[in-house]
Amino acid sequence: METPEQPQIYLITPPEIELSSFSNDLASVLDAHEVACVRLALATKDEDRLSRAGDALREITHARDVALVISDHLILAERLGLDGVHLSDGARTVRHARKELGEDAIVGCFCGTSRHDGMSAGEAGADYVSFGPVQAGALGDGSFAELDLFQWWSEVIEVPIVAEGGLDEVMIRTLTPFTDFFGISEEIWAQDDPKSALEKMINAMG
């Protein structure tokens, strides 16, 4: 049996950022650690703010050969020259996004805790499917993606899987054998030193 490769890191921006300081933080994290992809996931619907953030982060990520995707905004993904889109509505718009952005774009989607949505997204052509949160938190309805979902997926389904939401060192250690990517956001950005916070999470993979 081959040992599975270690999961890759997939960074997600906080919903609110101060662009100049976040850009510096992101650059220093990317210089210190190997990261596969960054997702621009701002809460704002302001096109100007999203465009400015997309331009700034694209400069940083592409200079370091890291992919940059944006949550849900297909038109901006294309206009800003980003690598693709992350859809937050399960499998519903995967085919449409693929048609709009073409075969080379990254099209991923968040499927919460739903195995069925994940399978539908994979069949519709998603490049990856993300599940989470990975443990119950105070927000939302308390539902979470359980370990057996990740175990089952890693054995049965070819489409790469992302674990995101509610990650800590214990959950990273537990999920490392069963996931392809860890989607990490406030777990590091809320810390004083995001670079060191990410290093602890990477070390937890063993």
MARBA-3410 file (N, C-alpha, C, O; in Angstrom, 1 decimal):
206
0.9,-1.2,0.0,0.0,0.0,0.0,0.9,1.3,0.0,1.8,1.4,0.8 ~ 0.6,2.1,-0.9,1.3,3.4,-0.9,0.8,4.3,0.2,-0.4,4.3,0.5 ~ 1.7,5.0,0.9,1.2,6.0,1.8,0.6,7.2,1.1,1.2,7.7,0.1 ~ -0.6,7.6,1.5,-1.2,8.8,0.7,-0.4,10.0,0.9,0.3,10.2,1.9 ~ -0.3,10.8,-0.1,0.4,12.1,0.0,-0.3,12.9,1.0,-1.5,12.8,1.3
0.5,13.8,1.6,0.0,14.7,2.6,-1.0,15.7,1.9,-0.8,16.1,0.8 ~ -2.1,16.0,2.6,-3.0,17.0,2.1,-2.3,18.3,1.8,-1.3,18.7,2.4 ~ -2.9,19.0,0.8,-2.4,20.4,0.5,-3.2,21.5,1.2,-4.3,21.2,1.7 ~ -2.6,22.6,1.3,-3.2,23.8,2.0,-3.9,24.6,0.9,-3.4,25.0,-0.1 ~ -5.2,25.0,1.3,-6.0,25.8,0.5,-6.5,26.9,1.4,-7.3,26.7,2.3
-6.0,28.1,1.2,-6.3,29.3,2.1,-7.5,30.0,1.6,-7.7,30.2,0.4 ~ -8.3,30.4,2.6,-9.5,31.2,2.3,-9.5,32.5,3.0,-9.1,32.6,4.2 ~ -9.7,33.6,2.3,-9.7,34.9,2.9,-10.8,35.0,4.0,-11.8,34.4,3.9 ~ -10.6,35.9,5.0,-11.7,36.2,5.9,-12.8,37.0,5.1,-12.5,37.4,4.0 ~ -14.0,37.0,5.6,-15.1,37.7,4.9,-14.9,39.2,4.8,-15.4,39.9,3.9
-14.1,39.8,5.7,-13.8,41.2,5.7,-12.3,41.3,5.8,-11.6,40.7,6.6 ~ -11.7,42.1,4.9,-10.2,42.3,5.0,-9.9,43.8,4.8,-10.6,44.6,4.2 ~ -8.8,44.2,5.4,-8.2,45.5,5.2,-7.1,45.2,4.1,-6.1,44.6,4.5 ~ -7.3,45.7,2.9,-6.5,45.1,1.8,-5.0,45.2,1.9,-4.3,44.2,1.6 ~ -4.5,46.3,2.4,-3.0,46.5,2.4,-2.4,45.6,3.4,-1.4,44.9,3.1
-3.0,45.5,4.6,-2.4,44.7,5.7,-2.6,43.2,5.3,-1.7,42.4,5.6 ~ -3.8,42.8,4.8,-4.0,41.4,4.4,-3.1,41.0,3.3,-2.6,39.9,3.3 ~ -2.9,41.9,2.4,-1.9,41.5,1.3,-0.6,41.2,1.8,0.1,40.2,1.3 ~ -0.1,42.0,2.8,1.2,41.7,3.4,1.2,40.3,4.1,2.2,39.6,4.0 ~ 0.1,40.1,4.9,0.0,38.8,5.6,0.0,37.6,4.6,0.7,36.7,4.8
-0.8,37.8,3.6,-0.9,36.7,2.6,0.5,36.4,1.9,0.9,35.3,1.8 ~ 1.2,37.5,1.5,2.5,37.3,0.9,3.4,36.6,1.8,4.2,35.7,1.4 ~ 3.4,37.0,3.1,4.4,36.4,4.0,4.1,34.9,4.3,5.0,34.1,4.4 ~ 2.8,34.6,4.3,2.4,33.2,4.5,2.8,32.4,3.3,3.3,31.2,3.4 ~ 2.5,32.9,2.1,2.8,32.1,0.9,4.3,32.0,0.7,4.8,31.0,0.1
5.1,33.0,1.2,6.6,32.8,1.1,7.1,31.8,2.1,8.2,31.2,1.8 ~ 6.4,31.6,3.1,6.9,30.6,4.2,6.4,29.2,4.0,7.1,28.3,4.4 ~ 5.2,29.0,3.3,4.6,27.7,3.3,4.1,27.4,1.9,3.8,28.3,1.1 ~ 4.1,26.1,1.6,3.6,25.7,0.3,2.0,25.7,0.3,1.4,25.0,1.1 ~ 1.4,26.4,-0.6,0.0,26.5,-0.6,-0.5,26.2,-2.0,0.1,26.7,-3.0
-1.6,25.5,-2.2,-2.0,25.1,-3.5,-2.9,26.1,-4.2,-2.9,26.3,-5.4 ~ -3.8,26.7,-3.3,-4.8,27.6,-3.9,-5.2,28.6,-2.8,-5.1,28.3,-1.6 ~ -5.7,29.8,-3.3,-6.2,30.8,-2.4,-7.6,31.1,-2.9,-7.9,31.3,-4.1 ~ -8.6,31.2,-2.0,-10.0,31.6,-2.4,-10.3,33.0,-1.8,-10.2,33.3,-0.6 ~ -10.7,33.9,-2.7,-11.1,35.2,-2.3,-12.6,35.1,-2.0,-13.5,34.9,-2.8
-12.9,35.2,-0.7,-14.2,34.9,-0.2,-14.8,36.0,0.7,-15.2,35.9,1.8 ~ -14.8,37.2,0.1,-15.3,38.4,0.8,-16.9,38.4,0.9,-17.5,37.9,0.0 ~ -17.4,38.9,2.0,-18.8,39.0,2.2,-19.4,40.1,1.3,-20.6,40.0,1.0 ~ -18.7,41.1,1.0,-19.2,42.2,0.2,-19.7,41.9,-1.2,-19.2,40.9,-1.8 ~ -20.8,42.6,-1.6,-21.2,42.4,-3.0,-20.8,43.6,-3.9,-21.2,43.7,-5.0
-19.9,44.5,-3.3,-19.5,45.7,-4.0,-18.5,45.3,-5.0,-17.4,44.8,-4.7 ~ -18.8,45.5,-6.3,-18.0,45.1,-7.4,-16.6,45.7,-7.4,-15.6,45.1,-7.7 ~ -16.6,47.0,-7.0,-15.3,47.8,-7.0,-14.4,47.2,-5.9,-13.2,47.0,-6.2 ~ -14.9,46.9,-4.7,-14.1,46.3,-3.7,-13.6,44.9,-4.0,-12.4,44.6,-3.8 ~ -14.5,44.1,-4.6,-14.1,42.8,-5.0,-13.0,42.8,-6.1,-12.1,42.1,-6.1
-13.2,43.8,-7.0,-12.2,43.9,-8.2,-10.9,44.3,-7.7,-9.8,43.8,-8.1 ~ -10.9,45.3,-6.7,-9.6,45.8,-6.2,-8.9,44.6,-5.4,-7.7,44.4,-5.6 ~ -9.6,43.9,-4.6,-9.1,42.8,-3.9,-8.6,41.7,-4.8,-7.5,41.2,-4.7 ~ -9.4,41.4,-5.9,-9.0,40.4,-6.8,-7.7,40.7,-7.5,-6.8,39.9,-7.7 ~ -7.6,42.0,-7.9,-6.4,42.4,-8.6,-5.1,42.3,-7.7,-4.1,41.8,-8.1
-5.3,42.8,-6.5,-4.2,42.8,-5.5,-3.7,41.3,-5.2,-2.5,41.0,-5.2 ~ -4.7,40.5,-4.9,-4.4,39.1,-4.5,-3.8,38.3,-5.7,-3.0,37.4,-5.6 ~ -4.3,38.6,-6.9,-3.8,37.9,-8.1,-2.3,38.2,-8.3,-1.6,37.3,-8.6 ~ -1.9,39.5,-8.1,-0.5,39.8,-8.2,0.3,38.9,-7.3,1.4,38.4,-7.6 ~ -0.2,38.8,-6.0,0.6,38.1,-5.0,0.6,36.6,-5.3,1.7,36.0,-5.3
-0.5,36.0,-5.6,-0.6,34.6,-5.8,0.1,34.1,-7.1,0.9,33.2,-7.1 ~ -0.1,34.9,-8.2,0.4,34.4,-9.5,1.9,34.6,-9.5,2.6,33.8,-10.2 ~ 2.5,35.6,-8.8,3.9,35.7,-8.7,4.6,34.5,-8.0,5.7,34.2,-8.2 ~ 3.8,33.8,-7.2,4.3,32.6,-6.5,3.7,31.3,-7.0,3.9,30.3,-6.4 ~ 3.1,31.4,-8.2,2.6,30.2,-8.8,1.5,29.5,-8.0,1.5,28.3,-8.0
0.7,30.3,-7.4,-0.5,29.8,-6.6,-1.8,30.1,-7.3,-1.9,31.3,-7.7 ~ -2.7,29.2,-7.4,-4.0,29.5,-8.0,-4.8,30.4,-7.1,-4.8,30.3,-5.9 ~ -5.6,31.2,-7.8,-6.6,32.1,-7.1,-8.0,31.9,-7.6,-8.2,32.1,-8.8 ~ -8.9,31.6,-6.8,-10.3,31.5,-7.2,-11.1,32.5,-6.4,-10.7,32.9,-5.3 ~ -12.3,32.8,-6.9,-13.2,33.7,-6.2,-14.5,33.0,-5.9,-15.0,32.1,-6.7
-15.1,33.3,-4.7,-16.4,32.7,-4.4,-17.5,33.3,-5.3,-17.8,34.5,-5.3 ~ -18.2,32.4,-6.0,-19.5,32.6,-6.7,-19.5,33.6,-7.9,-20.4,33.5,-8.7 ~ -18.6,34.5,-8.0,-18.7,35.6,-9.0,-18.0,35.2,-10.3,-16.9,35.5,-10.6 ~ -18.8,34.5,-11.2,-18.2,34.0,-12.4,-17.7,35.1,-13.3,-16.6,35.0,-13.9 ~ -18.5,36.2,-13.4,-18.1,37.3,-14.3,-16.8,37.9,-13.9,-15.9,38.2,-14.7
-16.6,38.1,-12.6,-15.4,38.7,-12.1,-14.2,37.8,-12.2,-13.1,38.2,-12.5 ~ -14.5,36.5,-12.0,-13.4,35.5,-12.2,-12.8,35.7,-13.6,-11.6,35.6,-13.8 ~ -13.7,35.8,-14.6,-13.2,35.9,-16.0,-12.5,37.3,-16.2,-11.5,37.4,-16.8 ~ -13.2,38.3,-15.7,-12.8,39.7,-16.0,-11.4,40.0,-15.3,-10.6,40.7,-15.9 ~ -11.2,39.4,-14.1,-10.0,39.7,-13.4,-8.8,38.7,-13.7,-7.7,38.9,-13.2
-9.1,37.8,-14.6,-8.1,36.8,-14.9,-7.7,35.9,-13.8,-6.5,35.5,-13.6 ~ -8.7,35.5,-13.0,-8.5,34.5,-11.9,-8.5,33.1,-12.5,-8.9,32.9,-13.6 ~ -8.2,32.2,-11.6,-8.0,30.8,-12.1,-9.3,30.0,-12.1,-9.4,28.9,-12.6 ~ -10.4,30.6,-11.4,-11.6,29.9,-11.4,-12.5,30.4,-10.3,-12.4,31.5,-9.9 ~ -13.5,29.5,-10.0,-14.6,30.0,-9.1,-14.9,28.9,-8.1,-14.8,27.7,-8.4
-15.3,29.3,-6.9,-15.7,28.4,-5.8,-17.2,28.6,-5.6,-17.6,29.8,-5.3 ~ -18.1,27.7,-5.9,-19.5,27.8,-5.8,-20.0,27.4,-4.4,-19.6,26.4,-3.9 ~ -20.9,28.2,-3.8,-21.3,27.9,-2.5,-22.7,27.3,-2.5,-23.3,27.2,-1.4 ~ -23.3,27.0,-3.6,-24.6,26.4,-3.7,-24.7,25.0,-4.0,-25.6,24.5,-4.7 ~ -23.7,24.2,-3.6,-23.7,22.8,-3.9,-23.5,22.5,-5.4,-22.7,23.2,-6.0
-24.2,21.6,-5.9,-24.0,21.2,-7.3,-24.8,22.0,-8.3,-24.6,21.8,-9.5 ~ -25.6,22.9,-7.9,-26.6,23.5,-8.8,-26.0,24.2,-10.0,-26.6,24.1,-11.1 ~ -24.9,24.9,-9.8,-24.5,25.8,-10.9,-23.1,25.3,-11.5,-22.4,26.0,-12.2 ~ -22.7,24.1,-11.2,-21.4,23.6,-11.6,-21.3,23.5,-13.1,-20.4,24.0,-13.7 ~ -22.4,22.9,-13.8,-22.3,22.8,-15.3,-22.3,24.2,-15.9,-21.6,24.4,-16.9
-23.1,25.1,-15.4,-23.1,26.5,-16.0,-21.8,27.1,-15.8,-21.3,27.8,-16.8 ~ -21.2,27.0,-14.6,-19.8,27.6,-14.4,-18.8,27.1,-15.4,-18.0,27.8,-15.9 ~ -18.8,25.7,-15.5,-17.9,25.1,-16.4,-18.1,25.6,-17.9,-17.1,25.9,-18.6 ~ -19.3,25.7,-18.3,-19.6,26.2,-19.7,-19.1,27.7,-19.8,-18.5,28.0,-20.9 ~ -19.3,28.5,-18.8,-19.0,29.9,-18.9,-17.4,30.1,-18.9,-16.9,30.9,-19.6
-16.8,29.3,-18.0,-15.3,29.6,-17.8,-14.4,28.7,-18.6,-13.2,29.0,-18.7 ~ -15.0,27.6,-19.1,-14.1,26.7,-20.0,-13.5,25.6,-19.2,-13.5,25.6,-18.0 ~ -12.9,24.7,-19.9,-12.4,23.4,-19.4,-11.2,23.7,-18.5,-10.9,22.9,-17.5 ~ -10.4,24.7,-18.7,-9.1,24.9,-18.0,-9.3,25.6,-16.6,-8.5,25.5,-15.8 ~ -10.5,26.2,-16.4,-10.7,26.9,-15.2,-11.0,25.9,-14.0,-11.4,24.8,-14.3
-10.6,26.4,-12.8,-11.0,25.6,-11.6,-12.4,25.9,-11.3,-12.8,27.0,-11.1 ~ -13.2,24.8,-11.2,-14.6,25.0,-10.7,-14.8,24.0,-9.5,-14.8,22.8,-9.6 ~ -14.9,24.6,-8.3,-15.1,23.8,-7.1,-16.4,24.2,-6.4,-16.9,25.2,-6.7 ~ -16.8,23.4,-5.5,-18.0,23.8,-4.8,-18.1,23.2,-3.4,-17.6,22.2,-3.1 ~ -18.9,24.0,-2.6,-19.1,23.6,-1.2,-20.4,22.9,-1.1,-21.4,23.4,-1.6
-20.3,21.7,-0.5,-21.5,20.9,-0.4,-21.9,20.6,1.1,-22.7,19.7,1.4 ~ -21.4,21.5,2.0,-21.8,21.4,3.4,-21.6,20.0,4.0,-20.4,19.5,4.1 ~ -22.7,19.3,4.3,-22.5,17.9,4.9,-23.2,16.9,4.0,-23.4,15.8,4.4 ~ -23.5,17.3,2.8,-24.4,16.4,1.9,-23.5,15.6,1.0,-22.9,16.1,0.0 ~ -23.5,14.3,1.2,-22.8,13.3,0.3,-23.5,13.4,-1.0,-22.8,13.3,-2.1
-24.8,13.5,-1.1,-25.5,13.5,-2.3,-25.1,14.7,-3.2,-24.9,14.5,-4.4 ~ -25.1,15.9,-2.6,-24.7,17.1,-3.3,-23.3,16.9,-3.8,-22.9,17.3,-5.0 ~ -22.4,16.4,-3.0,-21.0,16.2,-3.4,-20.9,15.3,-4.6,-20.2,15.6,-5.6 ~ -21.6,14.2,-4.6,-21.6,13.2,-5.8,-22.2,13.9,-7.0,-21.6,13.8,-8.1 ~ -23.3,14.7,-6.9,-23.9,15.4,-8.0,-22.9,16.4,-8.6,-22.8,16.6,-9.8
-22.1,17.1,-7.7,-21.2,18.1,-8.1,-20.0,17.4,-8.9,-19.6,17.9,-10.0 ~ -19.6,16.3,-8.4,-18.5,15.5,-9.1,-19.0,15.1,-10.5,-18.2,15.2,-11.4 ~ -20.2,14.6,-10.5,-20.8,14.2,-11.8,-20.9,15.3,-12.8,-20.8,15.2,-14.0 ~ -21.2,16.5,-12.2,-21.4,17.7,-13.1,-20.1,18.3,-13.6,-20.1,19.3,-14.3 ~ -18.9,17.8,-13.1,-17.7,18.2,-13.5,-16.9,19.1,-12.6,-15.9,19.8,-13.0
-17.2,19.1,-11.3,-16.5,19.9,-10.3,-15.0,19.4,-10.2,-14.8,18.2,-10.3 ~ -14.1,20.3,-10.1,-12.7,19.9,-9.9,-12.4,19.4,-8.5,-11.5,18.6,-8.2 ~ -13.2,19.9,-7.5,-13.1,19.5,-6.1,-14.4,19.8,-5.5,-15.2,20.6,-5.9 ~ -14.6,19.1,-4.4,-15.8,19.3,-3.5,-15.4,19.5,-2.1,-14.5,18.8,-1.6 ~ -15.9,20.6,-1.5,-15.5,20.8,-0.1,-16.7,20.5,0.8,-17.9,20.8,0.5
-16.4,19.9,2.0,-17.4,19.6,3.0,-16.9,20.3,4.3,-15.7,20.5,4.6 ~ -17.9,20.7,5.1,-17.6,21.3,6.4,-18.9,21.9,7.0,-19.9,22.0,6.3 ~ -18.8,22.5,8.2,-17.6,22.4,9.1,-17.4,21.0,9.5,-18.2,20.1,9.5 ~ -16.2,20.8,10.0,-15.8,19.4,10.4,-16.1,19.1,11.9,-15.9,17.9,12.3 ~ -16.6,20.0,12.6,-17.1,19.8,13.9,-18.1,20.8,14.3,-18.1,21.9,13.7
-19.0,20.5,15.2,-20.1,21.4,15.6,-19.6,22.6,16.2,-18.6,22.6,17.0 ~ -20.1,23.8,15.8,-19.7,25.0,16.4,-21.0,25.8,16.9,-22.1,25.2,16.8 ~ -20.8,26.9,17.5,-21.9,27.7,18.0,-22.8,28.3,16.9,-24.0,28.6,17.2 ~ -22.2,28.5,15.7,-23.0,29.1,14.7,-23.7,28.0,13.8,-23.3,26.9,13.8 ~ -24.7,28.5,13.2,-25.5,27.5,12.3,-26.3,26.6,13.1,-26.7,26.9,14.3
-26.7,25.5,12.5,-27.7,24.6,13.2,-27.0,23.4,13.9,-27.6,22.5,14.4 ~ -25.6,23.5,14.0,-24.9,22.5,14.8,-24.5,21.3,13.9,-23.8,20.4,14.4 ~ -25.0,21.2,12.7,-24.7,20.1,11.8,-23.2,20.2,11.3,-22.7,21.3,11.2 ~ -22.6,19.1,11.1,-21.2,19.1,10.6,-20.9,17.9,9.8,-21.6,16.9,9.9 ~ -19.9,18.0,9.0,-19.5,16.8,8.1,-18.7,15.9,9.0,-17.6,16.2,9.5
-19.2,14.7,9.1,-18.6,13.7,10.1,-17.5,12.9,9.4,-17.3,12.9,8.2 ~ -16.6,12.4,10.2,-15.4,11.7,9.8,-15.8,10.6,8.7,-15.0,10.4,7.8 ~ -16.9,9.9,8.9,-17.2,8.8,8.0,-17.5,9.3,6.6,-17.3,8.5,5.6 ~ -18.0,10.5,6.5,-18.1,11.1,5.1,-16.8,11.2,4.4,-16.7,10.8,3.2 ~ -15.8,11.7,5.1,-14.4,11.8,4.5,-13.8,10.5,4.2,-13.2,10.2,3.2
-14.0,9.5,5.2,-13.5,8.2,5.0,-14.1,7.5,3.7,-13.4,7.0,2.9 ~ -15.4,7.6,3.6,-16.1,7.0,2.5,-15.7,7.6,1.2,-15.4,6.9,0.2 ~ -15.7,9.0,1.2,-15.3,9.7,-0.1,-13.9,9.3,-0.5,-13.7,9.1,-1.7 ~ -13.0,9.3,0.4,-11.6,9.0,0.0,-11.4,7.6,-0.6,-10.6,7.3,-1.4 ~ -12.3,6.7,-0.1,-12.2,5.3,-0.7,-13.0,5.1,-2.0,-12.5,4.3,-2.8
-14.1,5.9,-2.2,-15.0,5.5,-3.3,-14.9,6.5,-4.4,-15.1,6.1,-5.6 ~ -14.7,7.8,-4.1,-14.8,8.9,-5.1,-13.5,9.4,-5.5,-12.6,9.6,-4.7 ~ -13.3,9.6,-6.9,-12.0,10.1,-7.4,-11.9,11.6,-7.2,-10.7,12.1,-7.1 ~ -13.0,12.4,-7.2,-12.9,13.8,-7.2,-12.2,14.3,-5.9,-12.6,13.8,-4.8 ~ -11.2,15.2,-6.0,-10.5,15.7,-4.8,-11.5,16.3,-3.8,-12.5,16.9,-4.1
-11.2,16.1,-2.5,-12.1,16.6,-1.4,-11.3,17.6,-0.5,-10.1,17.5,-0.3 ~ -12.1,18.7,-0.1,-11.5,19.7,0.8,-12.3,19.6,2.1,-13.5,19.5,2.1 ~ -11.6,19.6,3.2,-12.2,19.8,4.6,-12.0,21.2,5.0,-10.9,21.8,5.0 ~ -13.1,21.9,5.3,-13.0,23.3,5.7,-14.0,23.6,6.8,-15.1,23.0,6.9 ~ -13.7,24.6,7.7,-14.6,25.0,8.7,-14.4,24.2,10.0,-14.5,23.0,10.0
-14.1,24.9,11.1,-13.9,24.3,12.4,-12.7,23.4,12.6,-12.6,22.5,13.4 ~ -11.7,23.7,11.8,-10.4,23.0,11.8,-9.6,23.4,13.1,-9.5,24.6,13.4 ~ -9.0,22.4,13.7,-7.9,22.7,14.7,-6.9,21.6,14.5,-7.0,20.7,13.7 ~ -5.9,21.6,15.4,-4.8,20.6,15.2,-5.3,19.2,15.4,-4.8,18.3,14.7 ~ -6.3,19.0,16.3,-6.8,17.6,16.5,-7.5,17.1,15.2,-7.4,16.0,14.8
-8.4,18.0,14.7,-9.2,17.6,13.5,-8.3,17.4,12.3,-8.5,16.5,11.5 ~ -7.2,18.2,12.2,-6.3,18.0,11.1,-5.6,16.7,11.2,-5.5,16.0,10.2 ~ -5.2,16.3,12.4,-4.5,15.0,12.6,-5.5,13.9,12.2,-5.1,12.9,11.6 ~ -6.8,14.0,12.6,-7.8,13.0,12.3,-8.1,12.9,10.9,-8.3,11.8,10.4 ~ -8.2,14.0,10.2,-8.6,14.0,8.8,-7.5,13.8,7.7,-7.8,13.5,6.6
-6.3,14.0,8.2,-5.2,13.9,7.2,-5.2,12.7,6.3,-4.9,12.8,5.1 ~ -5.5,11.5,6.8,-5.5,10.3,5.8,-6.7,10.3,4.8,-6.7,9.6,3.9 ~ -7.7,11.2,5.1,-8.9,11.1,4.3,-9.3,12.3,3.5,-10.4,12.4,2.9 ~ -8.4,13.3,3.4,-8.8,14.5,2.7,-7.6,14.9,1.7,-6.4,14.6,2.0 ~ -7.9,15.6,0.7,-6.9,16.1,-0.3,-6.4,17.5,0.1,-5.2,17.8,-0.2
-7.3,18.3,0.6,-7.0,19.7,0.9,-7.6,20.1,2.3,-8.6,19.6,2.7 ~ -6.9,20.9,3.0,-7.5,21.6,4.1,-7.8,23.1,3.8,-6.9,23.8,3.4 ~ -9.0,23.5,3.9,-9.4,24.8,3.6,-9.3,25.7,4.9,-10.2,25.5,5.8 ~ -8.3,26.5,5.0,-8.0,27.2,6.2,-8.3,28.7,6.1,-7.8,29.3,5.1 ~ -9.0,29.2,7.0,-9.4,30.7,7.0,-9.1,31.4,8.3,-7.9,31.6,8.6
-10.2,31.7,9.0,-10.0,32.4,10.3,-9.1,31.7,11.3,-8.5,32.3,12.2 ~ -9.0,30.4,11.1,-8.1,29.6,12.0,-6.7,30.2,12.0,-6.0,30.1,13.1 ~ -6.3,30.8,10.9,-4.9,31.5,11.0,-5.1,33.0,10.9,-4.3,33.7,11.6 ~ -6.0,33.5,10.2,-6.1,35.0,10.0,-6.5,35.7,11.2,-6.1,36.9,11.4 ~ -7.2,35.0,12.1,-7.6,35.7,13.4,-6.4,35.7,14.4,-6.5,36.3,15.5
-5.3,35.0,14.1,-4.2,35.0,15.0,-3.2,36.2,14.7,-3.2,36.8,13.7 ~ -2.4,36.5,15.8,-1.5,37.6,15.6,-0.4,37.3,14.5,0.1,38.2,13.8 ~ -0.1,36.0,14.4,1.0,35.6,13.5,0.5,34.5,12.6,0.7,33.3,12.9 ~ -0.2,34.8,11.5,-0.8,33.8,10.6,0.2,32.7,10.2,-0.1,31.6,10.0 ~ 1.4,33.2,9.9,2.5,32.3,9.4,2.7,31.2,10.4,2.8,30.0,10.0
2.9,31.5,11.7,3.2,30.5,12.7,2.0,29.7,12.9,2.1,28.5,13.2 ~ 0.8,30.3,12.9,-0.5,29.5,13.1,-0.6,28.4,12.0,-1.0,27.3,12.3 ~ -0.3,28.8,10.8,-0.4,27.8,9.7,0.7,26.7,9.9,0.4,25.5,9.6 ~ 1.8,27.1,10.4,2.9,26.1,10.6,2.5,25.1,11.6,2.8,23.9,11.4 ~ 1.8,25.5,12.6,1.3,24.5,13.6,0.3,23.5,13.0,0.3,22.3,13.3
-0.6,24.1,12.1,-1.6,23.2,11.5,-0.9,22.2,10.5,-1.3,21.1,10.4 ~ 0.1,22.7,9.8,0.8,21.8,8.9,1.6,20.7,9.7,1.6,19.6,9.3 ~ 2.2,21.1,10.8,2.9,20.1,11.6,1.9,19.1,12.2,2.3,17.9,12.4 ~ 0.7,19.4,12.4,-0.3,18.5,12.9,-0.6,17.4,11.9,-1.2,16.3,12.3 ~ -0.3,17.6,10.6,-0.5,16.5,9.7,0.4,15.3,9.9,0.2,14.2,9.4
1.5,15.5,10.7,2.3,14.4,11.0,3.5,14.3,10.1,4.4,13.4,10.3
END
